[in-house]
Amino acid sequence: MLDLRFSPDHSWVRRDDDGLATVGISPYAQEQLGDIVYIEAPDVGREITQGEDIGVIESVKTTGELKAPASGTVVALNAAALESPEQVNESPLDDGWIFRMRIDDEAAIDELMDEDAYAEYVEGLD
């Protein structure tokens, strides 16, 4: 099982071995959105603040905001997912990641929900 943390805004973040973190949207979010057709991600080099609107995800059904799960600096984008947004639908926790970042406050990640807590959280939404 991956060591993922989830925000109440349905973003996930995973600390990677290289000291950076990978960010995407949860399977729950992609299910709610439906077929994703466009992703607007934050620019590389952008400093982001936890909870801030940093992008847009458009689907055939609706448009949703991409919110920062942590504060830090964007260091890379997943060009494959941005060019083929259906990757987010097919593999939201793997190939469908959206960007990588350098985290400012590692402790803030620990305050996000683990997979079990997030599963309980989304259960309460339905």
C-alpha positions in Angstrom: 0.0 0.0 0.0 1.3 3.4 -0.9 1.8 6.0 1.9 -0.7 8.4 0.6 -2.3 11.3 2.5 -5.5 12.9 1.5 -6.9 16.5 1.8 -10.6 17.2 2.5 -10.5 18.7 -1.0 -9.8 15.2 -2.5 -6.2 15.8 -3.5 -3.6 13.2 -2.5 0.1 13.6 -1.7 2.8 11.0 -1.5 6.3 11.6 -0.1 8.9 10.1 -2.5 12.3 8.7 -1.9 14.0 11.7 -3.6 12.6 14.1 -0.9 9.9 15.5 -3.2 6.2 14.8 -3.1 3.8 13.7 -5.9 0.3 15.1 -6.0 -2.9 14.0 -7.7 -6.6 13.7 -7.2 -8.3 10.8 -5.4 -10.2 8.0 -7.0 -13.4 9.4 -5.3 -12.8 12.8 -7.0 -12.2 11.4 -10.4 -15.4 9.2 -10.0 -17.4 12.3 -9.1 -16.0 14.3 -12.0 -16.5 11.6 -14.6 -14.5 11.5 -17.8 -11.8 14.1 -17.4 -11.1 16.1 -20.6 -8.8 18.9 -19.5 -6.4 19.6 -16.6 -4.9 23.1 -15.8 -2.0 22.5 -13.5 0.1 25.1 -11.6 3.3 26.2 -13.4 6.7 24.8 -12.5 8.4 27.2 -10.0 5.1 28.4 -8.5 4.9 28.6 -4.8 1.6 27.2 -3.5 -0.2 27.4 -0.2 -2.1 24.5 1.4 -5.8 24.8 0.4 -5.2 27.3 -2.3 -6.9 26.9 -5.7 -4.0 26.0 -8.0 -5.7 24.6 -11.1 -8.8 23.3 -12.8 -10.0 19.9 -13.8 -12.7 19.8 -16.4 -14.8 16.8 -17.2 -17.7 16.1 -19.5 -20.0 16.7 -16.5 -18.5 19.6 -14.6 -15.5 21.6 -13.7 -13.6 21.2 -10.4 -10.9 23.2 -8.6 -7.5 21.6 -8.0 -6.4 22.6 -4.5 -2.9 22.4 -3.0 -2.7 19.6 -0.4 0.4 21.2 1.1 2.5 24.3 0.9 5.7 24.3 -1.2 7.0 24.8 -4.7 5.9 23.0 -7.9 9.0 21.3 -9.4 7.5 19.1 -12.2 4.4 18.4 -14.2 3.1 15.1 -15.5 3.1 16.0 -19.2 1.6 12.7 -20.2 -1.4 13.2 -17.9 -1.9 16.8 -19.0 -1.8 15.8 -22.7 -4.0 12.7 -22.1 -6.3 13.6 -19.1 -8.0 10.2 -19.3 -4.9 8.8 -17.5 -6.3 10.4 -14.3 -9.5 8.4 -14.8 -7.7 5.2 -15.5 -5.0 5.5 -12.8 -5.6 8.4 -10.4 -3.1 7.0 -7.8 -0.3 6.0 -10.2 0.2 7.2 -13.8 -2.5 9.9 -13.4 -0.5 12.0 -10.9 -0.6 15.8 -11.8 2.5 17.4 -10.4 5.5 17.0 -8.1 6.5 19.5 -5.4 9.0 20.4 -2.8 7.1 20.5 0.6 7.8 23.5 2.9 6.4 21.9 6.1 6.7 18.1 6.3 4.6 18.1 9.5 1.6 19.5 7.5 1.6 16.2 5.5 1.2 14.2 8.7 -1.9 16.2 9.5 -3.7 15.1 6.3 -5.9 12.0 6.3 -4.4 8.5 5.8 -6.2 6.1 3.5 -8.5 4.7 6.2 -9.5 8.1 7.5 -10.1 9.3 4.0 -12.3 6.3 3.2 -14.4 7.1 6.3 -14.6 10.8 5.2 -15.9 10.1 1.7 -18.3 7.5 3.1 -19.9 10.3 5.1 -20.3 12.4 1.9 -22.5 9.9 0.1 
